[in-house]
Amino acid sequence: MFSNLSDRLSGTLTRLRGKGRLTEDSIAEALREVRVALLEADVALPVVKDFIGHVRERALGQEVLKSLTPGQALVKIVNDELVRVMGEENQSLDLNAAPPVVVMLAGLQGSGKTTTTAKLARLLGKEQGKKVMVVSADVYRPAAIQQLQTLAGQVDATFQPSDAEQSPVDIATEALAEAKRQFMDVLLVDTAGRLAIDQAMMDEARSIAEAVSPKEILFVVDAMTGQDAANTARAFDEALALTGVVLTKTDGDARGGAALSVRQVTGKPIKFIGAGEKVDALQPFHPDRIASRILGMGDVLSLVEEVHRKVDQDKAEKLVRKIRRGSGFTLEDFKSQMEQMDQMGGLSSLADKLPGMGQLPDHVKSQVNDRQTRHMVAIINSMTPQERQFPDVIKGSRKRRIANGSGTSIQEVNKMLKQFGQMQKMMKKFGKGGMAKMMKQLGRMQGGMGGPPGGFRR
């Protein structure tokens, strides 16, 4: 979501990091570039003015000008201000009430409310152990109720049936009564949207809220609408008294303006961000981690949490034991590793969370290609069990059959087998205690480059 903004900001601040002394002119020039970067990211103008004003005030004070590392001090100020604008810390759902706690989702049509309802049900059920019921009060959009029923089945949430002939208020009221009867912890109410803000929609949403007294009213908004997201959220807040915001479609062509504008314009915290159609693609919004990613410093905490949450620990342990015993690393194992990586959002998502990725040249970034990973999985799926276990048997005619079956070319099959061979060699080294040897060798290589470990001589 923040790629362009991250490139502009991290590039500007990197030029200042190494400077031993900063002048008022150099700070002013840097802030002009920061201002342009924020405006290009579609951040609301009042937010940009406030942001630049705060950074300028601190940058021209003793904090930077008297610092031993003024460039780094300025980077810290920009980081702190990004966190302040986005809300300081993650604010989780307030479920501190007698169950069932009602959470209502509101927003415009196409913002992703129904999908977000299912994602939230999964998060509350699987990660917090809550008994969750979902209900659709959208009687206008064709198949909206059926869509939620299907998604509820995927996330193991209890679905409360509703009918397009019912009034939305009756649907919500009956669902709350049923949730009480079934001793549910949380009731998620998915409401109808419109293509634009209109009074009828606001009145209906207000009536639902009055009928079921939700503890949380979340405004679901498409991140790609930029600063318009903040303006729409403000209009909804005036009608409904929102408690938080969910930014959706952050994996699309969003420039980051919504994330940097919503909190400041509405005063309401961003509680979650959605990135993708998968039911597990909803994460708590952490302003400090997002600020770190914007400045090209990665988000290792989120990466670690994602690995713990999405990697199959049993499979990982079996593979480790297999490698330690010296057993062969097969194409089946290779495929399993790629599939688990895909579950975590793919290579591009992982790269986004690693420190320093923003400083890589564009031609290196372009090689991070999730489509290639999916092609390799398709190639392995087109093999027989014997071929996956003993890839040496894969010769000319077999390669043609595998290429045809996977919709790829023989060249791609050859490339995948070569990459597997390299991975297999590396795994053999790990199995023979080669990790320590490889680290020593890496240290010698770095030392021989005329600089500290990790450094490169220019």
C-alpha positions as CSV (number, residue, x, y, z in Angstrom):
1,M,0.0,0.0,0.0
2,F,2.8,2.4,0.9
3,S,5.3,1.6,-1.8
4,N,5.5,5.0,-3.5
5,L,5.3,6.9,-0.3
6,S,7.9,4.6,1.3
7,D,10.3,5.1,-1.7
8,R,10.0,8.9,-1.6
9,L,10.3,9.3,2.2
10,S,13.0,6.7,2.8
11,G,15.0,8.1,-0.2
12,T,14.8,11.7,1.2
13,L,15.7,10.7,4.8
14,T,18.5,8.4,3.7
15,R,20.3,11.3,2.1
16,L,20.2,13.1,5.5
17,R,21.2,10.1,7.7
18,G,24.9,10.3,7.0
19,K,25.2,14.1,7.3
20,G,27.3,15.3,10.3
21,R,25.4,18.6,10.5
22,L,22.0,19.8,9.3
23,T,21.2,23.4,8.5
24,E,17.8,25.1,8.4
25,D,18.1,25.1,4.6
26,S,18.7,21.4,4.4
27,I,15.8,20.6,6.8
28,A,13.5,22.9,4.8
29,E,14.5,21.2,1.6
30,A,13.8,17.8,3.1
31,L,10.4,18.9,4.4
32,R,9.4,20.1,1.0
33,E,10.1,16.7,-0.4
34,V,8.2,15.0,2.5
35,R,5.2,17.4,1.8
36,V,5.2,16.4,-1.9
37,A,5.4,12.7,-1.0
38,L,2.4,13.0,1.3
39,L,0.3,14.9,-1.1
40,E,1.1,12.4,-3.9
41,A,0.0,9.6,-1.5
42,D,-3.4,11.4,-1.4
43,V,-3.1,12.4,2.3
44,A,-5.7,15.1,3.2
45,L,-4.2,18.6,3.0
46,P,-5.0,19.6,6.6
47,V,-3.2,16.4,7.8
48,V,-0.2,17.3,5.6
49,K,0.0,20.8,7.0
50,D,-0.3,19.6,10.6
51,F,2.3,16.9,10.0
52,I,4.9,19.2,8.4
53,G,4.3,21.9,11.1
54,H,5.0,19.4,13.9
55,V,8.1,18.0,12.2
56,R,9.5,21.4,11.4
57,E,9.0,22.6,15.0
58,R,10.8,19.7,16.4
59,A,13.5,19.5,13.7
60,L,14.6,23.1,14.2
61,G,14.9,22.7,18.0
62,Q,17.8,21.4,20.0
63,E,16.7,17.8,19.5
64,V,18.2,17.7,15.9
65,L,20.6,20.6,15.6
66,K,22.5,19.6,18.8
67,S,22.4,15.9,18.1
68,L,25.5,13.9,17.4
69,T,23.6,12.2,14.6
70,P,21.2,14.9,13.3
71,G,20.1,12.9,10.2
72,Q,19.0,10.0,12.3
73,A,17.4,12.3,14.9
74,L,15.3,13.8,12.1
75,V,14.3,10.3,10.9
76,K,13.1,9.5,14.4
77,I,11.0,12.7,14.5
78,V,9.3,11.8,11.2
79,N,8.7,8.2,12.5
80,D,7.2,9.6,15.7
81,E,4.9,12.0,13.8
82,L,3.7,9.2,11.5
83,V,2.8,7.2,14.6
84,R,1.0,10.2,16.1
85,V,-1.0,10.9,13.0
86,M,-2.1,7.2,12.7
87,G,-3.0,6.8,16.4
88,E,-0.1,6.0,18.7
89,E,-1.0,2.3,19.3
90,N,-3.3,-0.4,18.3
91,Q,-6.8,-0.2,19.7
92,S,-8.5,-3.5,19.9
93,L,-12.2,-4.2,19.9
94,D,-13.9,-3.4,23.2
95,L,-15.7,-6.6,24.1
96,N,-16.0,-5.7,27.8
97,A,-19.8,-6.1,28.1
98,A,-22.3,-8.8,28.9
99,P,-22.5,-11.3,26.0
100,P,-23.5,-11.3,23.3
101,V,-21.5,-8.2,22.5
102,V,-22.9,-6.6,19.3
103,V,-20.4,-5.3,16.7
104,M,-22.0,-3.5,13.7
105,L,-20.3,-3.0,10.4
106,A,-21.2,0.0,8.2
107,G,-19.9,1.5,5.0
108,L,-20.5,2.2,1.3
109,Q,-21.3,-0.5,-1.2
110,G,-18.2,-2.3,-2.5
111,S,-16.1,-1.5,0.6
112,G,-15.8,-5.1,1.6
113,K,-18.2,-5.2,4.6
114,T,-19.4,-8.8,4.1
115,T,-15.9,-10.2,3.6
116,T,-14.7,-8.2,6.6
117,T,-17.5,-9.6,8.7
118,A,-16.3,-13.1,8.0
119,K,-12.7,-12.2,8.5
120,L,-13.5,-10.7,11.9
121,A,-15.6,-13.7,12.8
122,R,-12.6,-15.9,12.1
123,L,-10.2,-13.7,14.0
124,L,-12.4,-13.6,17.1
125,G,-13.2,-17.3,16.9
126,K,-9.8,-18.8,16.1
127,E,-7.5,-16.4,17.8
128,Q,-9.6,-15.3,20.8
129,G,-11.7,-18.4,21.3
130,K,-15.0,-16.5,21.1
131,K,-18.4,-18.0,20.0
132,V,-19.4,-15.8,17.1
133,M,-22.7,-15.4,15.3
134,V,-23.0,-13.4,12.0
135,V,-26.1,-12.0,10.4
136,S,-26.8,-10.0,7.2
137,A,-29.1,-7.1,7.4
138,D,-28.4,-6.2,3.7
139,V,-31.8,-6.9,2.1
140,Y,-31.0,-4.9,-1.0
141,R,-27.9,-6.4,-2.7
142,P,-28.6,-9.6,-4.6
143,A,-27.1,-12.7,-2.9
144,A,-25.6,-10.6,0.0
145,I,-27.2,-13.0,2.6
146,Q,-26.1,-16.1,0.7
147,Q,-22.6,-14.7,0.4
148,L,-22.3,-14.3,4.2
149,Q,-23.8,-17.7,4.8
150,T,-21.1,-19.3,2.6
151,L,-18.3,-17.3,4.3
152,A,-19.6,-18.2,7.7
153,G,-19.2,-21.8,6.8
154,Q,-15.6,-21.2,5.8
155,V,-14.7,-19.6,9.2
156,D,-16.8,-21.8,11.5
157,A,-19.1,-19.0,12.6
158,T,-22.8,-19.5,13.4
159,F,-24.9,-18.0,10.7
160,Q,-28.3,-16.5,11.6
161,P,-30.6,-16.8,8.6
162,S,-32.4,-13.7,7.3
163,D,-34.7,-12.9,4.5
164,A,-34.9,-10.1,1.9
165,E,-38.6,-9.7,2.8
166,Q,-37.7,-8.7,6.4
167,S,-36.9,-5.2,7.6
168,P,-33.2,-4.7,8.6
169,V,-34.1,-3.7,12.1
170,D,-36.2,-6.9,12.6
171,I,-33.3,-9.0,11.3
172,A,-30.9,-7.5,13.8
173,T,-33.3,-7.7,16.7
174,E,-34.1,-11.4,16.0
175,A,-30.4,-12.2,15.6
176,L,-29.6,-10.6,19.0
177,A,-32.4,-12.7,20.7
178,E,-31.1,-15.9,19.0
179,A,-27.5,-15.1,20.0
180,K,-28.7,-14.8,23.6
181,R,-30.5,-18.1,23.4
182,Q,-27.4,-19.8,22.0
183,F,-25.0,-18.2,24.6
184,M,-22.9,-16.5,21.9
185,D,-20.0,-14.2,22.9
186,V,-20.2,-11.9,19.9
187,L,-22.8,-11.0,17.3
188,L,-21.5,-9.4,14.1
189,V,-24.2,-7.4,12.2
190,D,-23.4,-6.8,8.5
191,T,-25.4,-3.8,7.2
192,A,-26.4,-2.6,3.7
193,G,-24.3,-0.1,1.8
194,R,-25.1,2.4,-1.0
195,L,-23.1,3.7,-3.9
196,A,-22.9,7.1,-2.2
197,I,-24.0,8.6,1.2
198,D,-27.7,9.2,1.4
199,Q,-30.1,10.0,4.2
200,A,-32.2,6.8,3.9
201,M,-29.1,4.6,4.4
202,M,-28.0,6.7,7.4
203,D,-31.5,6.5,8.9
204,E,-31.6,2.8,8.5
205,A,-28.2,2.2,10.0
206,R,-29.1,4.5,12.9
207,S,-32.3,2.5,13.5
208,I,-30.4,-0.8,13.6
209,A,-27.9,0.7,16.1
210,E,-30.8,2.0,18.4
211,A,-32.4,-1.5,18.2
212,V,-29.4,-3.6,19.2
213,S,-27.1,-1.1,21.0
214,P,-23.8,-2.2,19.5
215,K,-20.7,-1.9,21.7
216,E,-18.6,-1.3,18.5
217,I,-19.7,0.4,15.3
218,L,-16.9,-0.2,12.7
219,F,-16.7,1.8,9.5
220,V,-15.4,-0.4,6.7
221,V,-13.7,1.6,3.9
222,D,-11.8,0.8,0.8
223,A,-8.2,2.1,1.2
224,M,-8.0,2.9,-2.5
225,T,-10.4,5.8,-2.0
226,G,-7.5,7.8,-0.4
227,Q,-8.5,11.0,1.5
228,D,-12.1,10.5,0.4
229,A,-12.1,7.6,2.9
230,A,-11.6,10.1,5.7
231,N,-14.4,12.4,4.5
232,T,-16.8,9.5,4.2
233,A,-15.9,8.3,7.6
234,R,-16.6,11.7,9.1
235,A,-20.1,11.7,7.5
236,F,-20.8,8.2,8.9
237,D,-19.5,9.3,12.3
238,E,-21.9,12.2,12.5
239,A,-24.8,9.8,12.0
240,L,-23.6,6.7,13.9
241,A,-20.9,7.7,16.5
242,L,-18.3,5.3,15.1
243,T,-15.9,3.5,17.4
244,G,-13.3,2.5,14.8
245,V,-12.3,2.0,11.2
246,V,-11.4,-1.0,9.1
247,L,-9.3,-0.3,6.0
248,T,-9.8,-2.9,3.3
249,K,-8.0,-3.7,0.0
250,T,-4.7,-2.4,1.3
251,D,-3.0,-5.0,-1.0
252,G,-4.3,-3.1,-4.1
253,D,-3.1,0.1,-5.7
254,A,-3.7,2.2,-2.5
255,R,-1.3,5.1,-1.9
256,G,-1.6,5.2,1.8
257,G,-3.6,8.5,2.1
258,A,-6.5,6.8,3.9
259,A,-4.3,5.3,6.6
260,L,-2.6,8.7,7.2
261,S,-5.8,10.7,7.1
262,V,-8.7,8.8,8.7
263,R,-7.4,9.0,12.3
264,Q,-6.7,12.7,12.2
265,V,-9.8,13.8,10.3
266,T,-12.3,11.7,12.3
267,G,-10.6,11.2,15.6
268,K,-11.5,7.5,15.3
269,P,-8.8,4.8,15.4
270,I,-8.0,2.4,12.6
271,K,-8.5,-1.0,14.3
272,F,-7.9,-3.4,11.5
273,I,-6.5,-3.6,7.9
274,G,-7.6,-6.1,5.3
275,A,-5.2,-7.2,2.6
276,G,-6.7,-9.7,0.2
277,E,-9.8,-11.9,-0.3
278,K,-8.6,-14.8,1.9
279,V,-10.6,-15.1,5.2
280,D,-7.4,-14.9,7.2
281,A,-6.3,-11.6,5.6
282,L,-7.3,-9.3,8.4
283,Q,-4.7,-7.9,10.8
284,P,-4.8,-5.5,13.8
285,F,-3.6,-2.0,12.8
286,H,-0.3,-1.1,14.6
287,P,0.6,2.6,13.8
288,D,4.2,2.1,15.0
289,R,4.8,-0.9,12.7
290,I,3.2,0.8,9.7
291,A,5.4,3.9,10.3
292,S,8.4,1.6,10.3
293,R,7.4,0.0,7.0
294,I,6.7,3.5,5.4
295,L,10.3,4.5,6.3
296,G,11.8,1.3,4.9
297,M,12.7,-0.1,8.3
298,G,10.5,-3.2,7.9
299,D,8.0,-4.8,10.3
300,V,9.7,-7.7,11.9
301,L,7.2,-8.1,14.8
302,S,4.3,-8.5,12.4
303,L,6.4,-11.0,10.4
304,V,7.1,-13.1,13.5
305,E,3.5,-13.0,14.5
306,E,2.4,-14.1,11.0
307,V,4.8,-17.0,11.0
308,H,3.5,-18.3,14.3
309,R,-0.1,-17.8,13.2
310,K,0.1,-19.3,9.7
311,V,2.9,-21.7,9.5
312,D,2.0,-25.3,10.2
313,Q,4.3,-26.0,13.2
314,D,3.9,-29.8,12.9
315,K,5.0,-29.8,9.3
316,A,7.9,-27.5,10.1
317,E,9.1,-29.8,13.0
318,K,8.8,-32.9,10.8
319,L,10.9,-31.3,8.1
320,V,13.6,-30.2,10.6
321,R,13.7,-33.8,12.0
322,K,13.9,-35.2,8.5
323,I,16.8,-32.9,7.6
324,R,18.7,-33.7,10.8
325,R,18.4,-37.4,10.1
326,G,19.8,-36.8,6.7
327,S,16.6,-37.9,4.9
328,G,16.1,-36.5,1.4
329,F,14.5,-33.1,0.9
330,T,11.9,-33.9,-1.8
331,L,9.9,-31.9,-4.2
332,E,6.9,-32.6,-1.9
333,D,8.7,-30.8,0.9
334,F,9.7,-28.0,-1.5
335,K,6.1,-27.5,-2.6
336,S,4.9,-27.5,1.1
337,Q,7.4,-24.7,1.8
338,M,6.1,-22.6,-1.1
339,E,2.5,-23.1,-0.1
340,Q,3.1,-22.0,3.4
341,M,4.9,-18.9,2.1
342,D,1.8,-18.2,-0.1
343,Q,-0.4,-18.5,3.0
344,M,1.6,-15.7,4.6
345,G,0.9,-13.4,1.7
346,G,3.7,-14.5,-0.7
347,L,7.2,-13.3,-1.2
348,S,6.1,-9.7,-1.8
349,S,4.3,-9.5,1.5
350,L,7.3,-11.0,3.4
351,A,9.7,-8.6,1.6
352,D,7.6,-5.7,2.6
353,K,8.1,-6.5,6.3
354,L,11.9,-7.0,6.1
355,P,14.2,-4.1,7.1
356,G,16.1,-2.5,4.3
357,M,14.0,-3.8,1.4
358,G,13.1,-0.2,0.4
359,Q,16.7,0.5,-0.4
360,L,17.0,-2.3,-2.9
361,P,17.3,-1.3,-6.6
362,D,14.1,-1.6,-8.6
363,H,15.4,-4.4,-10.8
364,V,16.0,-6.5,-7.7
365,K,12.6,-5.8,-6.3
366,S,11.0,-6.8,-9.6
367,Q,12.4,-10.3,-9.1
368,V,10.2,-10.8,-6.1
369,N,7.4,-12.5,-8.0
370,D,4.6,-14.5,-6.4
371,R,3.3,-15.6,-9.8
372,Q,6.5,-17.5,-10.3
373,T,6.0,-19.4,-7.0
374,R,2.5,-20.4,-8.0
375,H,3.9,-21.6,-11.3
376,M,6.4,-23.8,-9.5
377,V,3.6,-25.3,-7.3
378,A,1.6,-26.0,-10.5
379,I,4.6,-27.8,-12.0
380,I,5.1,-30.0,-9.0
381,N,1.3,-30.8,-8.9
382,S,1.6,-32.1,-12.5
383,M,4.2,-34.7,-11.4
384,T,3.6,-38.3,-10.4
385,P,4.4,-39.3,-6.8
386,Q,7.4,-41.1,-8.1
387,E,8.7,-38.0,-9.9
388,R,8.3,-35.9,-6.7
389,Q,10.3,-38.5,-4.7
390,F,12.9,-39.1,-7.4
391,P,13.2,-36.0,-9.7
392,D,16.3,-37.6,-11.5
393,V,13.8,-39.7,-13.5
394,I,12.3,-36.5,-15.1
395,K,13.8,-36.5,-18.6
396,G,12.6,-35.2,-22.0
397,S,9.2,-36.7,-22.5
398,R,8.3,-36.4,-18.8
399,K,9.2,-32.7,-18.9
400,R,6.9,-32.2,-21.9
401,R,4.0,-33.9,-20.1
402,I,4.6,-31.8,-16.9
403,A,4.9,-28.6,-18.8
404,N,1.6,-29.3,-20.7
405,G,-0.2,-30.4,-17.5
406,S,0.9,-27.2,-15.6
407,G,0.4,-24.7,-18.4
408,T,4.1,-23.8,-18.4
409,S,7.1,-24.4,-20.7
410,I,9.9,-26.9,-20.6
411,Q,12.3,-24.0,-19.8
412,E,10.2,-23.2,-16.7
413,V,10.2,-26.9,-15.6
414,N,14.0,-26.9,-16.0
415,K,14.3,-23.7,-14.0
416,M,12.2,-25.1,-11.2
417,L,14.2,-28.3,-11.0
418,K,17.4,-26.3,-10.9
419,Q,16.1,-24.2,-8.0
420,F,15.0,-27.3,-6.2
421,G,18.5,-28.8,-6.7
422,Q,20.1,-25.7,-5.1
423,M,17.6,-25.9,-2.2
424,Q,18.3,-29.7,-1.8
425,K,22.1,-29.0,-1.5
426,M,21.5,-26.3,1.1
427,M,19.3,-28.7,3.1
428,K,22.0,-31.4,3.0
429,K,24.5,-28.9,4.5
430,F,22.1,-28.0,7.3
431,G,21.7,-31.7,8.1
432,K,25.4,-32.2,8.4
433,G,25.8,-29.3,10.8
434,G,26.8,-27.1,7.9
435,M,24.9,-24.0,9.3
436,A,27.9,-23.1,11.6
437,K,30.4,-23.6,8.7
438,M,28.2,-21.4,6.4
439,M,28.1,-18.6,9.0
440,K,31.9,-18.7,9.4
441,Q,32.3,-18.6,5.6
442,L,29.9,-15.7,5.4
443,G,31.9,-13.8,8.1
444,R,35.2,-14.4,6.2
445,M,33.6,-13.2,2.9
446,Q,32.3,-10.0,4.6
447,G,35.6,-9.4,6.4
448,G,37.4,-9.7,3.0
449,M,35.3,-6.9,1.5
450,G,37.2,-4.3,3.5
451,G,34.4,-3.4,6.0
452,P,32.4,-4.6,8.9
453,P,30.0,-7.5,8.6
454,G,27.1,-6.6,6.4
455,G,29.0,-3.7,4.8
456,F,30.1,-3.3,1.1
457,R,33.1,-1.5,-0.2
458,R,32.3,1.0,-2.9
